[in-house]
Amino acid sequence: MTSAQVARVLALADRAAAADGVDPLNEEARLSLYRSTARHLLVGQRGHLHGYLNHHPTFATAQLVIDPEHRRAGLGSRLWHQLPVPAGTWAFGDTPASRGFAAAMGMHASRRLKMYVRPLTEVPTPQLPDGLTLRTYTPADAAELLAVNAAAFAEHPEQGQLDATGLADRMAEGWFDPDGLLLGYDADGLAGFHWTKTVDGVGEVYVIAVAPRAQGRGYGKALLDAGMSHLAAKGLPTVSLFVDAADQIAVKMYERAGFGLAREDVYYAPGDEEH
Ligand SMILES: CC(C)(COP(=O)(O)OP(=O)(O)OC[C@H]1O[C@@H](n2cnc3c(N)ncnc32)[C@H](O)[C@@H]1OP(=O)(O)O)[C@@H](O)C(=O)NCCC(=O)NCCS
């Protein structure tokens, strides 16, 4: 991709986001514009970009956007049929157009990611269950944190695979703040953690995990409230998070804590639903 092409793709994504109310490309797709991790398909006329498809061969996923002025003209299908191998696609916000398009391309909804938001007002004072103490992260805690993360997310395709390199990469990012990573200990060691993130003035529940041995004791709620108090004390107006819709325990915890559903993203997989 030349820098002019990258600029056209970003402008196209902005036009679509303004029309649809949701960004058609996620952070990973945007970062891949500058790397060779993705394949890029562009369609346009006389220097005007009308459509863009980002294909990530390793994950077998694609993200697709057509200019709002050029939809229902077959451009989306044309780009989609250029894919050399079957891929799934993320539909951010799951708009009627993405639903119709996914059905027309013979795909089915296979995973749903809910985005929740909560104002950082009336944040409850954390009530720590007996035996639980909290402190902030130090570099010596990395191995223990990774072990709790792997155990808590054993069923999760991406988060459960976080390793020492992945952790170090994230902690090297400009947003990383050890004071925003709270560790919860009980008599048996590290029981859970809440990793908060702040980007562009918005707070996020980045990762919250409780070791399976310690689940069901109110640790998750205590960690959630403590992290929200930390973000509120920084003066941030809101906190958001993403959670897999299938994770009903976490969904219930966030809804009880006053989070409201802001958006649902759907992953469409190729083919018919398996029964
Ligand atoms: C979804 C999107 C890529 C479709 O692009 P497009 O070029 O308009 O799609 P096509 O013209 O090739 O349409 C192919 C078929 O998809 C279905 N479809 C497309 N838009 C639709 C809509 N608004 N409502 C219902 N069905 C729709 C139809 O079956 C259509 O065939 P038809 O026009 O003969 O009825 C486009 O609306 C877009 O960029 N949306 C924002 C980004 C996004 O949602 N990406 C995720 C894609 S799953």
The ligand as a Tripos MOL2 file, in Angstrom:
@<TRIPOS>MOLECULE
LIG
   48    50     1     0     0
SMALL
NO_CHARGES

@<TRIPOS>ATOM
      1 C1        -22.2410   -4.5430    3.8510 C.3       1 LIG1
      2 C2        -21.6210   -3.8160    2.6310 C.3       1 LIG1
      3 C3        -20.1410   -4.1880    2.5490 C.3       1 LIG1
      4 C4        -22.3530   -4.2910    1.3580 C.3       1 LIG1
      5 O1        -21.7000   -3.7590    0.1970 O.3       1 LIG1
      6 P1        -22.5010   -3.5590   -1.1880 P.3       1 LIG1
      7 O2        -21.5190   -3.2450   -2.2420 O.co2     1 LIG1
      8 O3        -23.5990   -2.5840   -0.9700 O.co2     1 LIG1
      9 O4        -23.1120   -5.0210   -1.4060 O.3       1 LIG1
     10 P2        -23.6300   -5.6380   -2.8050 P.3       1 LIG1
     11 O5        -24.1830   -4.5590   -3.6790 O.co2     1 LIG1
     12 O6        -22.5650   -6.4830   -3.3960 O.co2     1 LIG1
     13 O7        -24.8330   -6.5430   -2.2820 O.3       1 LIG1
     14 C5        -24.8370   -7.9680   -2.3500 C.3       1 LIG1
     15 C6        -26.0740   -8.5000   -1.6550 C.3       1 LIG1
     16 O8        -25.9760   -8.2530   -0.2280 O.3       1 LIG1
     17 C7        -27.3010   -7.9950    0.3160 C.3       1 LIG1
     18 N1        -27.3540   -6.6220    0.8420 N.ar      1 LIG1
     19 C8        -26.4590   -5.6260    0.6190 C.ar      1 LIG1
     20 N2        -26.8730   -4.5090    1.2700 N.ar      1 LIG1
     21 C9        -28.0220   -4.7920    1.8740 C.ar      1 LIG1
     22 C10       -28.9430   -4.0370    2.6740 C.ar      1 LIG1
     23 N3        -28.7300   -2.7260    2.9380 N.pl3     1 LIG1
     24 N4        -30.0280   -4.6610    3.1660 N.ar      1 LIG1
     25 C11       -30.2640   -5.9650    2.8910 C.ar      1 LIG1
     26 N5        -29.4500   -6.7300    2.1160 N.ar      1 LIG1
     27 C12       -28.3440   -6.1490    1.6210 C.ar      1 LIG1
     28 C13       -28.2490   -8.1480   -0.8600 C.3       1 LIG1
     29 O9        -28.6790   -9.5060   -0.9180 O.3       1 LIG1
     30 C14       -27.3410   -7.7980   -2.0380 C.3       1 LIG1
     31 O10       -27.8190   -8.3050   -3.2650 O.3       1 LIG1
     32 P3        -28.9190   -7.4500   -4.0870 P.3       1 LIG1
     33 O11       -28.4540   -6.0330   -4.1200 O.co2     1 LIG1
     34 O12       -28.9240   -8.1120   -5.4280 O.co2     1 LIG1
     35 O13       -30.2050   -7.5930   -3.3300 O.co2     1 LIG1
     36 C15       -21.7900   -2.2870    2.7520 C.3       1 LIG1
     37 O14       -23.1410   -1.9850    3.1020 O.3       1 LIG1
     38 C16       -20.8850   -1.6400    3.7770 C.2       1 LIG1
     39 O15       -19.7790   -1.2320    3.4530 O.2       1 LIG1
     40 N6        -21.3600   -1.5220    5.0430 N.am      1 LIG1
     41 C17       -20.5040   -0.9920    6.1390 C.3       1 LIG1
     42 C18       -19.3700   -1.9600    6.4980 C.3       1 LIG1
     43 C19       -19.8890   -3.3310    6.9440 C.2       1 LIG1
     44 O16       -20.9620   -3.4870    7.5110 O.2       1 LIG1
     45 N7        -19.0570   -4.3670    6.7240 N.am      1 LIG1
     46 C20       -19.3490   -5.7230    7.1660 C.3       1 LIG1
     47 C21       -19.7890   -6.5850    6.0330 C.3       1 LIG1
     48 S1        -20.4690   -8.1280    6.6390 S.3       1 LIG1
@<TRIPOS>BOND
     1     1     2 1
     2     2     3 1
     3     2     4 1
     4     2    36 1
     5     4     5 1
     6     5     6 1
     7     6     7 2
     8     6     8 1
     9     6     9 1
    10     9    10 1
    11    10    11 2
    12    10    12 1
    13    10    13 1
    14    13    14 1
    15    14    15 1
    16    15    16 1
    17    15    30 1
    18    16    17 1
    19    17    18 1
    20    17    28 1
    21    18    19 ar
    22    18    27 ar
    23    19    20 ar
    24    20    21 ar
    25    21    22 ar
    26    21    27 ar
    27    22    23 1
    28    22    24 ar
    29    24    25 ar
    30    25    26 ar
    31    26    27 ar
    32    28    29 1
    33    28    30 1
    34    30    31 1
    35    31    32 1
    36    32    33 2
    37    32    34 1
    38    32    35 1
    39    36    37 1
    40    36    38 1
    41    38    39 2
    42    38    40 1
    43    40    41 1
    44    41    42 1
    45    42    43 1
    46    43    44 2
    47    43    45 1
    48    45    46 1
    49    46    47 1
    50    47    48 1
@<TRIPOS>SUBSTRUCTURE
     1 LIG1         1 GROUP 0 **** ****
